[in-house]
């Protein structure tokens, strides 16, 4: 089946995007996502990955050890009925991320601001950007992640007005093989249920490179693919939504 032009992934350099001269949101609307190679240098990613491992005592274990995070992720707490714990420990979560990965949260907020041409600040009371660790040789590496939209953190008001919302994934350590993010030409239909017909839509698999940033519309259907090898998949994630004030709220 031929893939229509809008069901492809665009690629732009970070230098071109951060200048603010391009209409990034229009570019994103015309594609399944936008990949930004070279957002971080490989040696910087390697240093950050080492710091992630050094912070292992502070990792959050989710779904009985299927995955871990440095910093608290909203969707994992929501799906495990731990919402109160998420908000109660938001400041501690941010302090841990800042201690282990100094400046990373601010850097991702600044990246969002540069892309959308508007202020981007951490969402009040929520955890800022954090890191997901998917262990090699464990359940997710064999089966892949859930097929989903990133709408869990959007408020009823966000959804009612279909506020612009972005997901940024920064690859710090890709697995040895596989682990791509599959993007479908399907957006959130108003329900988190995924119709079977959606999986027959055109799609693209994004194979990450070290230091590459991938930006997708949070309403887009996507899934982490299985991976092999002995290297864990480690990525930093930030979610952002446009607020009524014109600034963007950022969380993990």
N, C-alpha and C positions, 0 to 999 in steps of 0.2 A: 504494500500500500504506500503510495506516495505521501510524503509528509508535507503539509501545507507550510508556506513560509512562516506563518505566525506560530507554528508548532516547533520552532527551533530555539536554540539558546544563543543569545548574542554574547560577544566577547569584546571587552573594552579594557584598555590599560587604566590603571589607577591614576596615572598622571593626567590622562585625558578626562577622566570623570571628575576628579577633585577640583579641576579648574572652574567648575560650575558653569561652563559655557554650553553644555549639552543639556537637553531636556531628558533627564534620566527616567522619569516616570513614564513618559511617552515611549521611550525605548523599551522599558519593561513591559508596557501594555502590548507591544507589538511582538513579544516573544514569551516563551515559557519561563525564562529567567535570564539573568545577566551574570556571566562569570567574569571575574576581575583577577587575572593572573598577576602575581608579583605584588600583592597588597603588602605582604611581609616577606622578608628575605628568608631563605631556607635556614641559615644559621640562627636567626632570631626565633624561628619556629622550633628548632631543635632545643634551644635554651628554654623556651616556654614549656615545651613538653617535659623537659627534665624537672622544671619547677612544679608542673602538675603532679608528677610522680612523687616529688618531695612533699607535696601536700596531701598524700594519701590518707593520713590520719583524719583529715577533714572532709574526705569524700562522703557524699550521701549515697547510700546503697538503695537502689530502686528495683521493685519487682523481684525480690528475693535474689538480688545480685546479678540480674540479667544485664543491668547497666548501672553506671555510677555518674556522679556529677561533682564538680568543684563549684560550689555555689548551688543554691536551691532552684530547681526548675519547676515552674508552676504546673505544667501538665502532669508531671509525675506525682506531685502532691495531690492534685485534683483526682487523678485516677486511683489513688490509694487512700482516699478519704483523709488526707493529712493537710487540708487547707489551713486550718488554724495554726499548725506548726510552721507552715510556709511564712505566714505574715508575722508570727511571733518572733521569728528568727531572721527576718529580712536584713536588719542592720548587721547582725553577726555574719550572715552570708556574704554581704558586700565587703565587710572587713577582712574576711578570710581570702576572698578573691583578690582584693587589693594587696594584701600581705604577700600572697604567693605569686601573683601575676601583676606587679605594679604597673598601673597606667592602662591596662588592657580595656577595662570598662570604659574609661574616658575615650580611648582611641576608637572604639566601636561607636560610641555616641557621636563623636566628631565625624566619623565616616558617614553615618546616617545623615547628619546635618549637611555635609558637603554634597551628598547625592540628591537630597530633596530641596536644598536651598532654603532651609528653615531651621530654627532651633530644635535640638533634640536633647532631651533631658531624661534622667532616670524617673520612672513612674513613682509617684509618691506612695510610700508604704510597701512597694514591691521590691523584689530582688533584682539587682542589675544584671547585665550580661554575665554568663558563666560558661562552663566547659562541660561537655559530655564526653564520657569515656565508655566506649563499647569494647569489652574485652575480646581478644582473639580466642578462637576455639570454643566460645560459649554460645548460648542459645541464639542470640541475635545474629552472630556471625554465620550461623548455619541457615537461619530462616528469614533473615531480613527484618526490618521494622514493620510496624503497623502502617497500613495505607490510610492517610489522614489529611485533613486540612489543619492549618495552624490557627484555628479560631478559638481555642480554649480560653485564651487570655483576653479576648475581646469582650467588652461590656455589652449589655443589651442596647445601649445607646450607639455604640460603635456599629453594631450589626444592623440596627434599624436604619441608620443613614448610610450604611455600607462605607464606613470611613476607610480611607486608604490605610493599608497595613502591609508591613514588610517583614520578612524573615531574612536575616543575614547569617550565613554559616561560613566561618573562617577555618580552613583545614590546617591544623597544626601538625598532625601526624596521620597520613593516610595509611590504610592497611597495605599489606604487600600486594594483594590482588583483590579486585572487586570493591564493594563498599560504595558504589556510585549512588547518587541521589536520582531516582526516577521521577520525572515531572510529566504529568498528563495534561493534555489540552482540555482540562475540566476545572471549573471554579465552583466554589461553595454554592450550593443551590438553596441555602436557607436552612439546611439540616446537616448534622454531622454524619448522617447515614450515607454510605457510599453505594450508589446504585451499581448493579453488575455491569450495566452498559457502559459505565464510565471507564472501565478498564480496557475497553475496546477502542477508546479514543486514541488519536495520535499521541505519541510520547517521545521523550528523549531521556537518555541516561547521561548524567554529568559525572565524569570521572575526575575526581579532584587531583590537583597538584599541590605540593607543599606550598603554603603561603597564599593559596588562592582563596578569594572571597566569592561566594555565590549569593546573589540576591534574588529572591523570588517574592511574588505576591503571596501574602499569608493565606489568601483564600484559594490558592492553587493546590490541587491534589498532588501528593507526593509520597515517596516511600524510600527508605534506605535499603539498598540491595545487600544480599549476603556477601561475605568476604572470606578470604582464606589467608593462611600464613600465621606467623607467630607475633605479628605486630598489632597492638591495639589501635583502634580508630579513635582519634582524639580531635575534637573540633570545638571551637568557641561559637556560641550562638547568641544573637540578640533579636528580640522581637520589638517592633515599633508600630505605633498607630497614631494617626493624625487626630489631635484633639480639637475641640471647638475653638480654642484660643489661637489656633494656627501653628502651635508648636507640636512636636512629635514626642510621645511618651514611650520610653524604652524599658523593657523588662526581660527576664529570662524565664 
